[in-house]
Amino acid sequence: MENDRYAKELEVAVRVVHVACALCRRVQDKLFSNDTDHVLSKDDDSPVTVADFSVQATVSWLLSATFGVENVSIVAEEDIETISKDDSANLLAAVVNTVNESLALASNYGLQSPESNLGNSEVLEAISRCNSTGGLSGRHWILDPVDGTLGFVRGDQYAVALALIEDGNALLGVLGCPNYPLKAESLNYNYQNHHETMSESSSTICDASEKGCILYARKGSGEAWLQPLISGDKVLEWPNYAQLIRVSSVDDPALATLCEPVERANSNHSFTAGLAHSVGLRKQPLRVHSMVKYAAIARGDAEIFMKFARSGYKEKIWDHAAGVVIVEEAGGVVTDAGGRPLDFSKGMYLECLDRGIIACSGITLHEKLIAAVYASWDSSNL
């Protein structure tokens, strides 16, 4: 990686996501208290937590401190409209405290800390600085501060996703998965019991030392890596026991495992189920919050992820960019349902997406699914 022109960017991104994951873990520990100011609702009715805003501010500040404010363009999910309202003063105070706590520990991860605590205006500025819309030209960081917010507030799977796009091409992908088990045999519990709270499930899943990882890759390298998260006040020592990961070799649909979204609002589960049956998938699907689905495929824990959005829903680039790079470099295939690569050059949305997204561990499964889409589409209810 030393000879790679994006070596610094990738290493910094991994370190930054480590900081963000540690932040999320601290917030999640407090989430199930009686403090209702920690969870709000945006205009689209998805929950917003202290973690969403705090991660965005922290990542924005760290990238700007490392590369220079003038050199950093960030496309991210959150804006300051909600957190700037008069009745959100407690939320803003919690975010500012969380950001300062995290930045004070940045040196443990080999990153710069501010000389003094940030104030309200500086935190709001860091959040609002993530106002790029991306596009065909220039270099843009793509951030989803907490992907799978419903999973986060339920104590289930969620991810911190950071990607780098240059001239419309997704070049780097980093995916932090704080609740993802390091042991594959612990997976089924997480997927099957997504409605349980953290207090009910945390002792059953596995202890903190057995879960939490960061996956990352550079486009064209043919390599995807996994690092465990570090706990407590430990210092990150690069490359932190990084291991190469690879997709599953399973190419028989009867043996393949399908991941699909938990939420029904934006996904057509019935069409996915019909498609899975038509190609011979026999295993029960794993319904998973967030881009952890991409992590499962990249690490070989599952073989297929399909998402067919309901009419009117537009896929956002921050929900896919990091995961796509990682799966492809781990040996997988990701396209739209017409077999075309996902286009990250059109701004904040995956414009011109053909029907849906299909990610597979290999070309054999992928070709069967694409053929099944064309055979089934006319009779679908999309």
N, C-alpha and C positions, 0 to 999 in steps of 0.2 A: 504494500500500500504506500510505501515511502515514495515510489516513483510516480504515483498518481497525482495529477494536477488538482484533484478534489480531495486529497488526503486530509488537509487541514479542515476543510468544511465538514467532512464526514466525522472526523474525530470530535470536533467542537459540537456538532449536532448530537452525537451520542452522549457526550458529557452533559449537555444542556437537558436532554431528555431524562437523564439520571436525576438531575436536580428536580425536574418537574414531577417525576414519579415519586420521589421522596416527599415532595409537597403534597401530592394527592393522598398518599398514605396517612400523613398527619391530619389532613382535613377529614378523611374518611373515618378516622378514629373518633372524631368529634361529632360526626354527622348525625348519629342516632341519639343525640341529646335532645333536650326540649327546646333548643335554640332554633326557632323557625326562620330566623333571619338568614340562615345558611342555605335555604332553598327558596328560590323565587320561581316565577313562571314568565317566560318570554311571550311575545305576541303570538308565536306559533304553538304555545302551550307546552313546549318542552321544558323540563326543569333546568334551572341554571343554579349552579352552586358557587360557593366561594372558590372552589377549585378551578372552575372555568375561567373566571376573571384573573385569579392569582397566577395560574399557569401562563395565560397569555401575557400578562404584564411581566412576569419573570423571564420567559423566553425572549420576549421583545427586548428587554433591558440587556440580557446577556449577549444576544446576537449583536446588538448595537454597540455594546462595550467592546466586543471582540473584533468586529469588522468595521466599525464606524457607522454612525447613524446614517450618513449620506450614502453608504454602500449597501444598506439593508432595506429591502422591500419585502413586506410580509402580507400574505393573504391569510386571514384568519376568521373564525366564526363569530366571535363576540364583538359588539360595539359598546359604547359607554352610555347609551340611552337609558337603559334600565338602572344601572348602578349610579347614575348622576341625579336621579330623582330625589326630592327632599325626603320621601319616606323610605329611602334606601340607605340612610346614613349609617345604620348599624352594619349593613352588608359592606359598605365601602370601608368602614373601619376594620372589619374582619379581614377584608382583602388586603388592605395596606399592611396590617400586622403580619399576615401570612406571607406576603411578598418579602417583607423585610427579614422575617425569620429565615426564609429560604435563601435569599441573597447573602445573608450573613454566613451561611454554610457553603457558599459556592466554591470557596477555596479548597474544600474537601474533595471537590470534583475537578480540580485543576483549572478553575475559572476565576475570573476577577469578581471581587465583591466591591460594592460602592463604599466610598470613604465614610459616609454617614447614612442614616436611615432615609428612605425616600418618603416624601410627604404625599398628601392626597393628590395634589396636582401632578406630581411626577408619575405617580402610579397610573392616573387617568391618561396622562400623555403616552405612557408606554403602551397602554391598551389601545388607545385610539390611533397610534402610529401604525397599527396593523390594518391599514385601510386600502392596501393595494388591491386591484382587481385582476392582477396577473395578465395573461395575454401571450401573444406570439413572440414578443421581443423582450429582452432583458432577463435579469436573474431575479427570481422570486422564491422566498421561503413560503411553504404552504403548511399552515398549522391548524390542527384541530386540538384545542387544549384538553378537552375531555371528550373523546369520542365514545358514545354509548353512555350518555348521562344517566339514563334510566338504570342501566346496569350499575353505575357508580352509586346512585342513591339507594339501590337495593342491596349493596354489598356484593355485587356479582362482577362479571367481566366488563372491563372498559379499557381504553387505550389512550395514550398520548401519542399523537401522530405528527411527525415533522418530515417534510420532503423539500427538496430543492429542485426547482424547475428553471431551466435556462433555454431561452428562445423556444418555448413551448414544449420542451422535452423534459420528462421527469428523470433526473440524474441520480439523486440520492433519496433513500428512504430509511427512516428510523421510526420504529414502533415500540413504545414502552407499554408493557402489559403487567401492571403491578399485581394483579391477582391470578396471573396465568401460572398453573403448576409447573414446576420444573420436571416433575415426573409425570409421564404420559398417563400412567394408570390412575392418576387423581382426576383426570379430565371429566369423566362422565358425571361425577357429582355436581360439578359446576354447571354443566349444561342442563341437567335435568331438574335442578332445584333453583331456578333463577328468581323465583318469587320470595325466597326466604331472605330475611334481613341478615346483615353482617353478624349481629350478636347470635343469631340462631345457627349460622353456617360456618363461621370462621374456624371454630375448633374442630369441625368435622372434615373440612377440606384438607388442610395441612397447616403446619405452623409457618410463621413468616419466613423462616430460613428455607422453606421448600417451595416457595412460590415467588413470582416476580422476575421478569426478565426484559431485556431489550434486544430486539432484532434489528439488523441494519444491513444495507447493501448499497453498492454503487453500480449503476447501469453499465453493462458491458464487461463487468469483472468476472462473471460466472461464479461468484461466491456470495453467500449470505451467511451472516454471523449471528451468534446469540451470546449475550453476556448476562449473568445473573445480576439482579439488583443488589446493592450493598445496603446494609442495615445500620441503624443507629448513627453514631458519629464516626464510623469507619471512613478511611480515606480511599478514594478510587485510585487503584494502581493499574495503569493501562498496560496490557489490554484486558485486564480483569477476567482472566480465565475464559476468554472468548473461544467459542467452538463453532466450527463450520456446521451448517445445517443443510439438509437436502429434503426435497419432496419425497413422498412415498412412491414406491415402484409399482403399487397396485394399479392394474389397468383393466381388471374385470369389474364391470359395473355391479355385479352381485356382491362383491367384496368391498366396494367403495363406500366411504362415509361422506354424506352430504351435510354441509353447514348451511344454515339459512337464518335470516334475521328473526329476532324474537318479535319485534313490533309488527303488527298487522296493518297499521295505518298506511304505510307507504309501500308495502310489498304485497304481491299477489301470491299467497301461499298455495292456493288451489291450483293455479297453473303450474307452479313449481312441482307440486306433488304429482300432477298428471304427467309432467315431463319426466320426472324421476322414475315413475312406474313404466313409462314407455321404453326407457333405455335399459330397464332391468335392475334398477337400484332396489335393494331389498332391506337394507339396514334402516333403522329408525333415524331420521334426521337429527342433527344436533343444532338446536336453535340457540344462537349465540349473539349477545350484544356486541356491537362495535366491530372495529377492524381486527379484533382477535381472531375472526374467521380467517383472515389472510395469514395470521401467525400460525394457526393450526395447519393450514395447507403447507406453508413454507417449512415447517418443522416435521412434516410427515405424519401428523396426528389425524388428518382428514384428507380427502382427495378432491372434493368438489365444493365450490361455493357458487350459488346462482341467486341472482336478485332480479326480479322483474317488477319494476315500479308500477304502481297504479297510474291511471291516466292523469296527467296534469302535474305529476311530481317530477322535478328535475334533480338529477344526481349532482352533488357538489364535489369539486375536485379534492377538497380536504378529507373527504370520506373514503378516498381510494388511492391517492397518489403514492403515499408511503408504502402501503400494502402491495400495490402492483409491482413496484421496483423490487421489493423483497421476494415476492413469490417468483417473479421471472428469473431473478438471479439464483434462486434456489433450485431452478430447473423446471418451474411450472409455466403455465400458459394463461394469460388473461386477455380477454377480448370482449367486445360487445356481442350480442346474440347473433349478429351477422358475421362474426369472425374477424372483425376489424379491431386493430389496437385502439385502446382508449385515447382520446385526443384531449390533452391538457392545455392546448394552446388557445382556447376560445374564451378564457376568462374564468370566472368563479364556478361555472357550471360545465358539465360534460355535455356540451351541445352536440346535436346530431347523433346522439346515442341510439343505436339500432336495438330497440325493444328492451334490452336489459344487459346484464353483466354476467359473464361466465368465467370463473377461475378454476383451473384444474391442475392436478399434479403432473399431467402429461398429455401429449398430443392425442393419444388413442382415445382416452375418455372425452377429451375436448371435441374431437371430430364427431363422435357419436352424439354428443349433446347438441352441437350445432345442427346436425342433420335432423335431430328430433324436434328442435325448435321450428325449423321450416316445415316439417310434416304436421306439427300440431297447431301452428299459429292460427290458421284460419278458423279453427273450431274453439279457440280460447275465448274467454270473456274479458280480455283486456280491452 
